Amino acid sequence: KERSFDMKSVLVILILILTITSQGRNMNITEKFLDALIQVESKGDPTKVGRYGELGILQIKQCVIDDVNNKVEHANIWTINDVLDNQKAKTICRKYLSYWGSHYEKTTGKTYRK
């Protein structure tokens, strides 16, 4: 049975990775991390459509686009069609995970940086 994770689950995984490896200094999401995430989410298939409307290599949903536009960009810069472009999808994912990772640190007072 194939597994699919939503972006909030991915955030939990990211925080665990940061805790164990401290590779996320300044919430810099590495290309290696994104490549692993792409394999989990879509096996690299840019045309993949998830069961709940997730799209592209990173299986991004509209709610992720909304979060990035509202909480990071403070403008409607990204659209759901942008997730079909691999580089744009990676940028959206980085912004989303960086925002929520930083938010977690700010709200809990916990940090995973060396």
C-alpha positions in Angstrom: 0.0 0.0 0.0 1.4 3.4 -1.0 1.7 6.0 1.7 1.0 9.7 1.3 1.8 12.4 3.8 0.3 15.9 4.1 2.5 18.9 4.5 1.9 19.2 8.2 3.1 15.6 8.7 6.1 16.5 6.6 6.7 19.4 9.0 6.8 16.9 11.9 9.3 14.8 10.0 11.4 17.9 9.2 11.5 18.9 12.9 12.6 15.3 13.8 15.3 15.5 11.2 16.4 18.9 12.5 16.5 17.5 16.0 18.6 14.5 15.1 21.0 16.1 12.5 20.9 19.9 13.1 21.2 20.2 9.3 18.5 22.9 9.1 20.4 25.8 10.4 18.3 29.0 9.9 15.6 26.7 8.5 17.6 26.2 5.3 15.8 23.3 3.6 18.5 21.4 1.7 18.2 20.0 -1.8 19.0 16.6 -0.4 16.0 16.8 2.0 13.7 17.9 -0.9 14.9 15.1 -3.1 14.0 12.6 -0.3 10.7 14.2 0.2 10.0 14.1 -3.6 10.6 10.4 -3.6 8.2 9.9 -0.7 5.5 12.1 -2.1 5.5 11.3 -5.8 8.5 9.1 -6.7 9.5 12.1 -8.9 6.4 12.1 -11.0 5.5 15.7 -11.8 2.1 14.6 -13.1 1.0 12.8 -9.9 -2.4 13.8 -8.5 -3.1 12.6 -5.0 -6.3 11.2 -3.6 -7.2 14.5 -1.9 -6.1 16.9 -4.7 -2.4 17.1 -4.0 -0.4 17.9 -7.1 3.1 17.6 -8.5 6.3 16.2 -7.3 5.8 17.5 -3.8 2.0 16.7 -3.6 1.1 20.3 -2.7 -2.5 21.2 -1.9 -4.3 24.6 -2.2 -4.1 25.1 1.5 -0.3 25.1 1.3 -0.4 27.7 -1.4 -2.8 29.8 0.7 -0.5 29.6 3.7 2.6 30.7 1.7 0.7 33.5 0.0 -0.9 34.8 3.3 1.7 34.1 5.9 5.0 34.4 4.0 4.4 36.6 0.9 1.5 38.6 2.2 0.3 38.7 -1.4 -1.2 36.3 -3.9 2.1 35.4 -5.6 1.6 31.7 -6.1 -1.2 29.6 -7.7 -1.9 25.9 -7.6 -0.6 25.7 -11.2 2.8 26.7 -9.9 3.2 23.4 -8.2 3.3 21.7 -11.6 6.7 23.4 -12.2 9.3 21.5 -10.3 11.4 24.4 -9.3 8.5 26.5 -8.2 7.1 23.6 -6.2 10.5 23.3 -4.4 10.4 27.0 -3.7 6.9 26.8 -2.3 7.8 23.8 -0.2 10.9 25.6 1.2 8.9 28.7 2.1 6.1 26.6 3.7 8.4 24.4 5.8 10.7 27.3 6.8 7.7 29.4 7.9 6.1 26.6 10.0 9.5 25.5 11.4 10.3 29.1 12.5 6.7 29.5 13.9 7.2 26.3 15.9 10.5 27.6 17.4 8.9 31.0 18.2 5.8 29.6 19.8 7.5 26.8 21.8 10.8 28.5 22.6 12.6 25.4 21.4 15.4 25.6 18.9 17.2 22.8 17.0 20.2 24.8 15.8 23.7 24.3 17.1 
